[in-house]
Amino acid sequence: MIHIRIAEPADQSKICSLFEQMLKSIYHTDAMQGYETGYLDAFWSGGENRIYVAEDEEVRAFLSIEVHRENEPYLYLDDFSVAEAYRNKGIGTELLKTAEHYAKELGIPSILLHVETTNEAALRFYERAGYSKCTDDGTRYVLQKK
């Protein structure tokens, strides 16, 4: 059974591994580098930015979330990865629902994310969840849900 929780520093190595798997599956190359040293530290500071993980006996997926409170506040879904063997089992959907619940909890009306134009499976996933394209920069779409 999968359980979703807020990530903690001890999850960092598994998050980094899942991030690298995500990059390899999107760009179809092993020549991808992971996070820069210290990048994840901002998520351990106790602020509003969070990483949620889905785990059974170990972390199988994660979703990192940045809170933006500019003119119109929004939640930005930054990195999202589900281990290949655990895809299409509802884990990504549950992580997405957790992010949406967090947005409501914070009173933030909009969620944004980027998806590579070549990542058709991810695009279908987000569209099924109610996200729609708001811009196309040529290589990535910006999707939004209000």
Beta strands, then each sheet from edge to edge (+ up, - down):
strand 1: 3-6
strand 2: 50-55
strand 3: 59-68
strand 4: 74-82
strand 5: 111-116
strand 6: 132-136
strand 7: 140-145
sheet 1: 1+ 2- 3+ 4- 5- 7+ 6-
end
